[in-house]
Amino acid sequence: MPFWGCVSNRALYKKYGKYLEKDMPISIYWINYWSKDIVDNMGINKIWKIEKENPLVLFRNGILSIKDIAIDANREDEIKLIDELREQLF
């Protein structure tokens, strides 16, 4: 069974209304943990591509972080980043 975890906030939860659908994450958050099953289903090449294209994104040992500090849900540019990364991965 896939295992998943994230560091999110209330604003992002309200935006998407849930975190998982059919044992798969529906979005990306500040820090994400994805088991091998989830990474395999998502496609490691997509993850490596966003890591290469975004200097703050780091993927190591199943943990994907998209910034070195927490996402500020009140900043339009940070929400836009999440939306763009979400489109690339899902």
Backbone as CSV, one residue per row, in Angstrom:
resi,resn,N_x,N_y,N_z,CA_x,CA_y,CA_z,C_x,C_y,C_z
1,MET,0.848,-1.182,0.000,0.000,0.000,0.000,0.892,1.243,0.000
2,PRO,0.594,2.204,-0.854,1.398,3.437,-0.896,1.337,4.193,0.432
3,PHE,2.432,4.817,0.771,2.491,5.630,1.977,2.809,7.048,1.567
4,TRP,2.166,8.006,2.237,2.277,9.399,1.839,2.192,10.289,3.066
5,GLY,2.833,11.445,3.024,2.725,12.442,4.081,3.082,13.807,3.514
6,CYS,2.646,14.872,4.190,2.966,16.214,3.711,2.937,17.207,4.864
7,VAL,3.530,18.359,4.620,3.389,19.505,5.501,2.580,20.519,4.705
8,SER,1.384,20.782,5.159,0.451,21.645,4.442,-0.045,22.733,5.383
9,ASN,-1.079,23.437,4.962,-1.724,24.419,5.813,-3.218,24.452,5.489
10,ARG,-3.950,25.134,6.284,-5.406,25.163,6.132,-5.824,25.743,4.779
11,ALA,-5.133,26.757,4.302,-5.503,27.383,3.023,-5.397,26.397,1.870
12,LEU,-4.324,25.611,1.849,-4.177,24.639,0.767,-5.189,23.510,0.904
13,TYR,-5.479,23.105,2.127,-6.493,22.075,2.316,-7.854,22.578,1.811
14,LYS,-8.184,23.817,2.122,-9.457,24.388,1.655,-9.493,24.457,0.131
15,LYS,-8.360,24.748,-0.476,-8.311,24.873,-1.934,-8.625,23.549,-2.618
16,TYR,-8.076,22.447,-2.093,-8.245,21.152,-2.747,-9.302,20.271,-2.077
17,GLY,-9.620,20.520,-0.821,-10.678,19.788,-0.136,-10.326,18.401,0.343
18,LYS,-9.196,17.892,-0.086,-8.730,16.578,0.364,-7.255,16.459,-0.001
19,TYR,-6.637,15.451,0.539,-5.214,15.234,0.262,-4.971,14.064,-0.687
20,LEU,-5.805,13.046,-0.598,-5.599,11.824,-1.381,-6.830,11.471,-2.193
21,GLU,-6.578,10.781,-3.287,-7.650,10.177,-4.067,-7.126,8.840,-4.565
22,LYS,-7.806,7.776,-4.181,-7.397,6.409,-4.554,-5.944,6.143,-4.170
23,ASP,-5.580,6.446,-2.941,-4.245,6.214,-2.384,-3.129,7.018,-3.051
24,MET,-3.483,8.038,-3.812,-2.486,8.897,-4.444,-2.719,10.341,-4.016
25,PRO,-1.632,11.096,-3.781,-1.794,12.521,-3.453,-2.427,13.257,-4.630
26,ILE,-3.177,14.314,-4.318,-3.797,15.094,-5.396,-3.074,16.408,-5.644
27,SER,-2.116,16.730,-4.776,-1.377,17.969,-4.955,0.015,17.834,-4.358
28,ILE,0.736,18.911,-4.441,2.081,19.007,-3.894,2.047,20.086,-2.811
29,TYR,2.854,19.926,-1.801,2.877,20.857,-0.677,4.319,21.252,-0.385
30,TRP,4.526,22.008,0.664,5.871,22.478,0.988,6.836,21.304,1.134
31,ILE,6.493,20.342,1.964,7.296,19.130,2.113,6.366,17.938,1.902
32,ASN,6.839,16.999,1.095,6.047,15.840,0.728,6.874,14.581,0.937
33,TYR,6.272,13.544,1.493,6.934,12.239,1.523,6.116,11.285,0.670
34,TRP,6.781,10.633,-0.262,6.126,9.663,-1.136,6.879,8.351,-1.093
35,SER,6.153,7.280,-0.827,6.756,5.947,-0.851,7.139,5.595,-2.287
36,LYS,7.887,4.515,-2.420,8.322,4.058,-3.743,7.128,3.818,-4.660
37,ASP,6.046,3.254,-4.129,4.850,3.007,-4.953,4.303,4.302,-5.543
38,ILE,4.255,5.341,-4.749,3.740,6.625,-5.238,4.697,7.233,-6.251
39,VAL,5.988,7.200,-5.960,6.987,7.736,-6.899,6.915,6.981,-8.224
40,ASP,6.809,5.648,-8.155,6.719,4.852,-9.382,5.462,5.195,-10.171
41,ASN,4.355,5.390,-9.480,3.103,5.714,-10.141,3.144,7.117,-10.759
42,MET,3.775,8.035,-10.068,3.879,9.414,-10.534,4.868,9.528,-11.693
43,GLY,5.971,8.802,-11.568,7.023,8.849,-12.581,8.225,9.630,-12.075
44,ILE,9.306,8.936,-11.803,10.508,9.579,-11.251,11.057,10.637,-12.202
45,ASN,10.905,10.436,-13.504,11.426,11.425,-14.460,10.735,12.779,-14.323
46,LYS,9.434,12.774,-14.009,8.727,14.040,-13.787,9.277,14.745,-12.548
47,ILE,9.556,13.969,-11.516,10.094,14.543,-10.278,11.480,15.121,-10.534
48,TRP,12.327,14.368,-11.212,13.676,14.863,-11.518,13.622,16.109,-12.393
49,LYS,12.660,16.160,-13.308,12.546,17.323,-14.193,12.209,18.586,-13.395
50,ILE,11.233,18.506,-12.482,10.899,19.716,-11.724,12.038,20.096,-10.779
51,GLU,12.777,19.102,-10.281,13.932,19.402,-9.432,15.001,20.147,-10.245
52,LYS,15.228,19.705,-11.463,16.235,20.337,-12.320,15.829,21.758,-12.726
53,GLU,14.536,21.963,-12.985,14.048,23.255,-13.475,13.797,24.284,-12.375
54,ASN,13.736,23.848,-11.124,13.420,24.743,-10.007,14.515,24.630,-8.951
55,PRO,15.362,25.632,-8.830,16.526,25.533,-7.947,16.205,25.289,-6.469
56,LEU,15.018,25.635,-5.997,14.671,25.407,-4.599,14.092,24.019,-4.343
57,VAL,13.681,23.321,-5.396,13.089,21.996,-5.249,14.189,20.969,-5.020
58,LEU,13.971,20.111,-4.026,14.947,19.075,-3.691,14.207,17.769,-3.433
59,PHE,14.649,16.687,-4.083,14.057,15.369,-3.880,15.145,14.406,-3.430
60,ARG,14.987,13.871,-2.203,15.948,12.913,-1.648,15.207,11.913,-0.770
61,ASN,15.478,10.638,-0.986,14.937,9.567,-0.144,13.414,9.640,0.011
62,GLY,12.725,9.945,-1.062,11.269,10.000,-1.034,10.704,11.313,-0.525
63,ILE,11.561,12.237,-0.116,11.098,13.522,0.414,11.327,14.603,-0.635
64,LEU,10.247,15.268,-1.009,10.308,16.370,-1.954,9.977,17.646,-1.204
65,SER,10.900,18.585,-1.197,10.631,19.907,-0.610,10.698,20.923,-1.746
66,ILE,9.789,21.879,-1.711,9.757,22.827,-2.821,10.312,24.196,-2.453
67,LYS,10.629,24.381,-1.180,11.262,25.620,-0.711,12.023,25.304,0.560
68,ASP,12.918,26.196,0.937,13.662,25.971,2.180,12.921,26.483,3.413
69,ILE,11.820,27.213,3.206,10.958,27.642,4.316,9.502,27.366,3.930
70,ALA,8.623,27.414,4.895,7.212,27.092,4.659,6.578,27.995,3.605
71,ILE,5.626,27.424,2.885,4.844,28.169,1.903,3.968,29.189,2.627
72,ASP,3.927,30.392,2.092,3.041,31.428,2.613,1.805,31.463,1.717
73,ALA,0.699,30.940,2.223,-0.529,30.827,1.432,-1.125,32.188,1.073
74,ASN,-0.614,33.255,1.643,-1.094,34.593,1.319,-0.307,35.233,0.174
75,ARG,0.729,34.550,-0.269,1.546,35.083,-1.367,1.131,34.423,-2.673
76,GLU,0.678,35.229,-3.589,0.198,34.716,-4.869,1.285,33.944,-5.625
77,ASP,2.532,34.421,-5.583,3.605,33.747,-6.312,3.893,32.354,-5.752
78,GLU,3.722,32.153,-4.457,3.980,30.842,-3.867,2.849,29.866,-4.186
79,ILE,1.630,30.341,-4.189,0.502,29.489,-4.586,0.615,29.152,-6.067
80,LYS,1.062,30.113,-6.868,1.266,29.864,-8.298,2.328,28.780,-8.505
81,LEU,3.396,28.802,-7.719,4.432,27.781,-7.811,3.846,26.400,-7.529
82,ILE,3.068,26.288,-6.479,2.437,25.004,-6.158,1.551,24.547,-7.308
83,ASP,0.757,25.452,-7.852,-0.119,25.106,-8.975,0.678,24.625,-10.181
84,GLU,1.781,25.297,-10.479,2.612,24.905,-11.625,3.247,23.540,-11.408
85,LEU,3.774,23.304,-10.226,4.384,22.011,-9.928,3.338,20.903,-9.930
86,ARG,2.184,21.216,-9.416,1.073,20.239,-9.406,0.711,19.829,-10.834
87,GLU,0.628,20.800,-11.726,0.312,20.499,-13.131,1.373,19.593,-13.758
88,GLN,2.618,19.801,-13.418,3.694,19.009,-13.984,3.704,17.581,-13.458
89,LEU,3.279,17.387,-12.216,3.355,16.058,-11.601,2.099,15.221,-11.752
90,PHE,0.932,15.865,-11.758,-0.307,15.076,-11.695,-1.096,15.153,-12.969
